[in-house]
Amino acid sequence: MKNIKKREKMYFYSFLLAFLPFFILILSLSVKGGVGERKDIANVYSHKENCDMKIALTFDDGPHGVKTAVILDILKKYSVPATFFVLGENAEKHPEIIKREIKEGHEIGNHTYSHLAISEKNISGMRDEIIKTENSVYEITEYRPKLFRPPEGRCNENIASIAASLDYSVILWNIDTRDWAHTSRDCIVDMVLNNIESGDIVLFHDAVSGKSNTADALEIIIPKLKEKGYIFVTVSELLES
Ligand SMILES: [Zn+2]
């Protein structure tokens, strides 16, 4: 009986010894995974897989003193929540619009303070602008954005890493209406209706210099998408679904 117990113990220890390098490898990989680059890259989204008929409308560069209110009126009319990626400098100029966006169930994302052009030279400036914008939005709403959209959607590992270190997800898009380029109403409508699928993130702008056809296009797009059974959600809701 004693010998059997001894033999069992020996088998147990030799088993441990044989698999020790394997355990150490697993442990080191899991520690690396917690802080490594993979997490940063996994933090970047342009759409969401497998989310039944849900889509997210996003609006960049605002708030604009006139145009944002027109878009908010349309979203309110159809009870559609959206996500606004705001510039800190515009948020400070129009705090009442930021408050309205929150009050009406929309989400605020961070789009830098001054639409900072991204290059390797100003990578630390990017960090400062994200923080400055977050503080501006917080002062107005007591709400801290968790979504970051880099100007022009330019994202590399450094940007993703800065965003992750500040606890942000990076949100790009997979349908670009090109409404900032004074694209016609019908072209914007076609771009969305011909390409939309579940889980898509659509890029619009609520602040465009000169004439904007965004609002007119939304008046057609939203009822058509509702008819097709799409469900409008904020970007955070899309990612959680
Ligand atoms: Zn922008």
Residues whose N, C-alpha, C, O or C-beta is under 5 A from the ligand:
A	BS01	ZN	D60 D61 P151 E152
